[in-house]
Amino acid sequence: MDVHPHEPQSWRPVCRRQDLVPNSGVVALVEGVQIALFYVPRGADGEVYAIENRDPRSGANVIGRGIVGHLAGELVVASPLYKQHFRLADGSCVQYPDQRLRAWRARLNADAVEIR
């Protein structure tokens, strides 16, 4: 996961649990940066992933509209424009290693969705 000096070092709420859509993305604006949040139900709660919403190939803010799925055993989102696949865990691109999305740690904390 990339570490950027301007990112928060503590957990901060970005939306509510009820704002999430299972197996789909929603976008939150955090300090001027669009972050795509993906909720994948698993077990009692599920997992939340947070990656940059800006597609590095097109420059468009569309990653949150991508389709979530599995590719070679990894959880990914497909960019809606050029269909390249980004790993939800770390924002790396499956097809093009030079393309990468910033990634944040994310969690569910009671009713809050938080990133770090």
C-alpha positions in Angstrom: 0.0 0.0 0.0 1.3 3.4 -0.9 2.0 5.8 2.0 1.6 9.5 1.2 2.6 12.2 3.7 -0.7 14.1 3.3 -2.8 11.0 4.2 -4.3 10.7 7.6 -2.4 8.5 10.1 -5.4 7.9 12.2 -8.8 6.4 11.2 -11.3 9.0 9.9 -15.0 8.5 9.0 -15.8 9.0 5.3 -19.4 7.8 5.1 -22.0 5.5 6.8 -22.3 1.8 6.5 -25.8 2.3 4.9 -24.2 4.3 2.1 -22.4 1.2 0.8 -23.8 -1.0 -1.8 -22.8 -4.7 -1.7 -20.3 -5.7 -4.4 -20.4 -2.2 -5.9 -18.6 1.1 -5.5 -19.5 4.4 -4.0 -17.3 7.5 -4.1 -16.4 9.8 -1.2 -14.6 13.1 -1.4 -11.9 13.3 1.2 -9.7 16.4 1.3 -10.3 17.0 -2.4 -9.5 13.4 -3.4 -12.1 11.1 -4.8 -11.9 7.7 -3.1 -13.9 4.7 -4.5 -15.2 2.5 -1.6 -16.1 -1.1 -2.4 -18.0 -3.2 0.1 -17.7 -7.0 -0.4 -20.0 -9.0 2.0 -18.2 -11.9 3.7 -19.1 -13.5 7.0 -20.8 -11.3 9.6 -19.6 -7.9 8.3 -17.6 -8.1 5.1 -14.7 -6.2 3.8 -14.4 -2.6 2.7 -11.7 -1.5 0.2 -10.7 2.1 -0.6 -8.8 3.0 -3.8 -8.4 6.1 -5.9 -11.3 6.9 -8.2 -9.2 8.3 -11.0 -8.5 5.9 -13.8 -4.7 6.4 -14.6 -5.1 5.6 -18.3 -8.0 7.9 -19.2 -7.7 10.4 -16.3 -11.5 10.1 -15.7 -13.0 9.6 -12.2 -14.8 6.4 -13.0 -13.3 3.5 -10.9 -16.2 3.6 -8.5 -18.5 2.6 -11.4 -16.4 -0.4 -12.2 -17.5 -4.1 -11.9 -16.2 -6.0 -8.9 -15.2 -9.6 -9.5 -12.5 -12.2 -9.2 -9.6 -12.6 -11.6 -7.0 -15.4 -11.1 -8.2 -15.7 -7.5 -7.9 -12.0 -6.7 -10.6 -9.5 -5.9 -10.5 -6.8 -8.6 -12.5 -4.0 -10.1 -12.6 -3.5 -13.8 -12.3 0.1 -15.1 -15.4 1.0 -17.0 -13.5 2.7 -19.8 -10.5 0.5 -20.8 -11.5 -2.6 -18.8 -8.1 -3.0 -17.1 -8.4 -4.7 -13.7 -7.2 -3.2 -10.4 -6.7 -5.3 -7.3 -8.9 -3.9 -4.5 -6.3 -4.9 -1.8 -3.6 -2.6 -3.1 -4.7 -0.7 -6.2 -2.2 -2.5 -8.5 -3.2 -3.2 -12.1 -3.3 -6.9 -13.2 -2.6 -6.3 -16.9 -0.3 -3.2 -16.7 2.1 -3.1 -13.8 2.9 0.5 -14.6 -0.7 1.5 -13.8 -1.6 1.8 -10.1 -4.3 3.4 -8.0 -3.6 4.8 -4.5 -5.0 2.6 -1.8 -6.1 3.3 1.7 -6.8 0.9 4.6 -10.6 0.8 5.2 -12.8 -0.7 7.8 -16.3 -0.8 9.2 -16.5 0.7 12.7 -20.1 0.3 14.0 -22.1 2.5 11.6 -19.1 4.4 10.2 -16.9 3.5 7.2 -13.4 4.7 8.0 -10.1 5.0 6.1 -6.5 5.5 7.2 
